[in-house]
Amino acid sequence: MRQAAPHKRSAPPRGQSAVEFALVAPIFFALILGIVASGILLFQASAVSNAAQGGARAAIVQTPNSSGSPTKLYLAAGGCAAGLPTPIQVAAQRAGNILAVNPNPLCQQGTSGAATSFCPGGTADTLVQATVPGDAYLEVCVEGGYSSATAYKVQVTYVAHPLEPLLGNQVVLRSTSILQAQ
C-alpha cells in the first residue's frame, strides 16, 4: 500500500503578518496603557483617602487649651501654623506616603472658595493652605469652633495627571474624612 504524500500548506503571502501586527498593535498598546494609567490613578486615590484619614486622626487629638484657642502645636500667633509642618500635615504625609503634601502652613482664614462651603462654621473655623502645583493640599474644618468642637473634617485634594503626556488631561482627586469629637 502506498502512502499518500503529505499535503503541503501554502505559506501566507509575504508581509501579511506585518500588516496584521500594524492593525492590532495600536489597540493592544492603548489597552495596556489604559490599564496601567487606571492602576496608578486608583493607587493615588487610595493615598488621598489615607491622607485625609490620617490628617483627621491627628486633628482630633489636637485639643484646644483652656482659653478655647488652638494649642501652639496647632496654630501659632496670627492664625497660621508656625514655620514647621503641623501634626496634621505630618500625619497626612505619613498616611498618604506616595503623595507630596503641601508644605505651606495651615492658616485660619477662608481664602479658598472651597473652604467656605466646606466648613459650615465659616472661615474662622477653617484652616487652609495656599496651593502648590503638584502637591496635595489640606483643608481642616473644626465644626462647632475650637472651644466646643463637635467634629473635625479634613479634606485632601490632589490633581493627578494620569495620561498627561498623551492626552494632557487631569483628574481632581478629593477625599474628606470626618471624625466626631468625644
LINBEL-V992368 format. One record per backbone hydrogen bond with DSSP energy under -0.5 kcal/mol. NH is the residue of the N-H (numbers start at 0). CO is the residue of the C=O. Records with the same first field share a line. If there is no record, write none. Layout:
NH = CO + CO
//
This chain:
15 = 12
18 = 14
19 = 15
20 = 16
21 = 17
22 = 18
23 = 19
24 = 20
25 = 21
27 = 23
28 = 24
29 = 25
30 = 26
31 = 27
32 = 28
33 = 29
34 = 30
35 = 31
36 = 32
37 = 33
38 = 34
39 = 35
40 = 36
41 = 37
42 = 38
43 = 39
44 = 40
45 = 41
46 = 42
47 = 43
48 = 44
49 = 45
50 = 46
51 = 47
52 = 48
53 = 49
54 = 50
55 = 51
56 = 52
57 = 53
58 = 54
59 = 55
60 = 56
61 = 57 + 58
62 = 60
64 = 68
67 = 64
73 = 70
74 = 70
75 = 79
78 = 75
80 = 105
89 = 85
90 = 86
91 = 87
92 = 88
93 = 89
94 = 90
95 = 91
96 = 93 + 94
98 = 95
100 = 98
101 = 135
106 = 104 + 127
107 = 78
108 = 106 + 125
110 = 108
115 = 111
116 = 112
117 = 113
118 = 114
119 = 117
121 = 118
124 = 121
125 = 122
126 = 139
127 = 106
128 = 137
134 = 131
135 = 99
136 = 156
138 = 154
139 = 126
140 = 152
141 = 124
142 = 140 + 150
144 = 141
147 = 143
148 = 145
149 = 142
150 = 142
151 = 178
152 = 140
153 = 176
154 = 138
155 = 174
156 = 136
157 = 172
159 = 157 + 170
163 = 160
165 = 162
166 = 162
167 = 162 + 163
170 = 159
172 = 157 + 170
173 = 171
174 = 155
176 = 153
178 = 151
180 = 149
//
